[in-house]
Amino acid sequence: MDLTLQPATMTSTPDIDAALTFIQQHPVSSASAPISPAALLQKIDRRIVPTMFLCNLIQFLDKVLINYANVMGLSRDLQLRNNEFSWLAAGFFLAYLIAEIPTNYMLQKLPVGKYLGVNVILWGIATACTAACHNFHTILLARIFLGIFEACIAPCLILITSMWYTKAEQAPRLGLWYCGMGVGQILGGVVSFGFQNVSGTSLVQWRVMFLVLGVITVCVGVATYVYLPDNPMTSEWLSIDERVAAIERVMDKNQTGIENRRFRVHHVVEALLDPQYWLLFILTIVCSLSSGVISTYSTTLIRNFGFGAKTSALLNMPSGVVSITSTMMSTLAVGRCGKRWLWTIFLVIPGVLGGGMMSFLPGENKAGLLIGIYLINTIVPVLSIIYSWAAANTAGHTKKIVVNTTIMIGFSLGNIVSPMSFQAKDAPQYTPAKILVLASQAAVGFVALGLRGYYGYENRRRDVAQTNDDSVGNKAWLNLTDRENKAFRYSY
């Protein structure tokens, strides 16, 4: 790799990526043993992917415990009335939304691994404190703090994935850690069933569940703080030569940079004027409108089919199997052949079918209604594909932060609207909410087609305008955005 920057370029762009500084300070000796790319990738995978998977698993489980607690008597014990339970879900995501902007600004300034570890510890404390809540206002406050601290999870994991992996490698790794959500759905059923059989304690069962899971989360947070690296340059578990190789393999192929802590205002302006920014934002909102069913109301809907609390918790477990299967199939396929837009449409088709079954099958057809709930979980991997789109197609450190923030704001907005569509007056069928799920899943396919059209047009335009530029190889180091770097090509 050519590490020299032309004088004019160095003068006009002083904001060089931190990875280049590291490589220039640590030149690889010709006497050094060659680094095996496959062995290095395996070493990185063993260190990073399990930790990211565990963080995503525990954040999903802590977030949806309220889903299981509701069938265990939470609403009765706290005397929740009318739409107060829906407000607990909406309050979480409202706090999540508000926290995204300061969270992502801090990610520009602070070491990402340490920041994530601290937030996992703090949301573990918020989860444990839910056990002490005695009315609507106290549990709403606990949910707000949980939303504030969990707001960092996706931006942190996307940023870490883009630091360590090439575009082709990102989607399968995103799929692996994103499967924590599906595993969380399975474990949630087991955990709820187990705690419903707890007896002989002074606390009611759902309170014990929140307390125990909160303590486990704090332990995961401590491990994350110690074990998860902040970036390749400071990773002492790799040798100097391995760190250089880890940086070069990503910089050569991604053209997106590793880390730069200088905040660039023009990156923000460019993001706001970028068509892909708004298309990703809209896609995230319509995708997330199904999340209320998955994360907050699925167990309640199953109970309303006529099942008991324990059975409802267990019957929600196949949703996790559908989520894991569809996530791994789609992200592995994206890693092999790309075509994120096409796999998004494939995932939407069974989701639309499931939404239709939930909305229009008669109440006595319990098997069909259950299958409908399971099928809507094929929409789950779409968010991981959106994450991989953002990681692969956004360059410039500040712009990456802005785009990630916007995606999570869209995620929050969808999840605020979704639970509020479950109105007390519509119980127990909640037909308007089910129709919203059906319509939003269909909209996902159309927006994905729009992204495919935009990325294809932009790549063709750049191919036509491409000129001989001998500095193309250097541009990855200059903290350029994807629109500034004309050598950049979009993945779709």
VENTA-V716599 format. One record per pair of residues at least 12 apart in sequence whose C-alpha atoms are under 7 Angstrom apart, sorted by the first residue. I is the first residue (numbers start at 1). J is the second residue. Records with the same first field share a line. If there is no record, write none. Layout:
# VENTA-V716599
I=J + J
This chain:
# VENTA-V716599
2=473 + 474
3=474
5=474
13=478
15=478 + 479
16=477 + 478 + 479
17=257 + 258 + 259 + 260 + 477 + 478 + 479
18=259 + 260
19=233 + 247 + 258 + 259
20=477
22=233
23=244
28=241
35=242
48=228
49=173 + 177
51=224 + 228
52=157 + 177
53=176 + 177 + 178 + 180
54=180
56=177 + 178 + 180 + 181
57=180 + 181 + 183 + 184
58=217
59=150
60=181 + 184
61=184 + 188
62=127
64=295 + 296
67=295 + 296 + 297 + 299
68=192 + 299 + 313
69=206
71=300 + 309
72=206 + 309
78=134 + 135 + 136
79=135
80=136
82=424
83=423 + 424
86=419 + 420 + 422
88=140 + 143
89=296 + 419
90=415 + 416 + 419 + 420
91=140 + 143 + 144
92=143 + 144 + 146 + 147
93=147 + 412 + 415 + 416
94=412 + 416
95=144 + 147 + 148
96=147 + 148 + 151 + 412
97=409 + 412
99=148 + 151
100=151 + 405 + 408 + 409
101=405
103=152
104=401 + 405
108=261
109=261
111=230
112=156 + 230
113=225 + 228 + 229 + 230
114=225 + 230
116=152 + 153 + 156
117=221 + 222 + 224 + 225
118=221 + 225
119=149 + 150
120=217 + 218 + 221
121=217 + 218 + 221 + 222
122=149
123=146 + 149 + 150
124=214 + 215 + 217 + 218
125=214 + 218
126=142 + 145 + 146
127=146 + 210 + 211 + 214
128=210 + 211 + 213 + 214 + 215
129=142
130=142 + 210
131=207 + 208 + 210 + 211
155=404
158=387 + 391
162=391
163=231 + 258
164=250
165=250
166=250 + 253 + 254
167=254 + 392
168=335
169=335
170=388
171=331 + 332 + 334 + 335 + 388
172=331 + 332 + 335
174=384 + 388
175=327 + 328 + 331 + 384
178=384
179=324 + 327
182=320 + 321 + 323 + 324
183=320
185=317 + 319 + 320
186=317 + 320
189=313 + 314 + 316 + 317
190=314
192=313
193=310 + 313 + 314
195=209
232=246 + 247
251=476
255=476 + 488
256=395 + 396 + 476
257=396 + 476 + 477 + 479
259=397
260=397
263=398
264=398
267=398 + 399
268=399 + 402
271=399 + 403
276=451
277=403
279=447 + 451
280=407
281=406 + 407 + 410
283=444 + 447
284=383 + 407 + 410 + 411
285=410 + 411 + 413 + 414
286=414 + 440 + 441 + 443 + 444
287=440 + 441 + 444
288=411 + 414 + 415
289=414 + 415 + 417 + 418 + 437 + 440
290=418 + 437
291=415 + 418
292=415 + 418 + 419
299=312 + 313 + 316
304=428
305=366
318=374
319=374 + 377
322=374 + 377 + 378
323=377 + 378 + 380
326=378 + 381
327=381
330=343
338=492
339=492
340=385 + 492
341=448 + 449 + 452 + 492
344=382 + 445 + 448
345=445
347=378 + 379
348=378 + 379 + 441 + 442 + 445
350=375 + 376 + 378
351=375 + 376 + 377 + 378 + 379 + 441
352=438 + 441 + 442
354=371 + 372 + 373 + 375 + 376
355=372 + 376 + 434 + 435 + 437 + 438
356=438
357=369 + 372
358=372 + 373 + 434
359=431 + 434 + 435
392=491
393=490 + 491
394=481 + 482
395=480 + 481 + 482
396=479 + 480 + 481
397=479
399=481
421=433
452=492
455=490 + 492
459=489 + 490
462=486
472=487
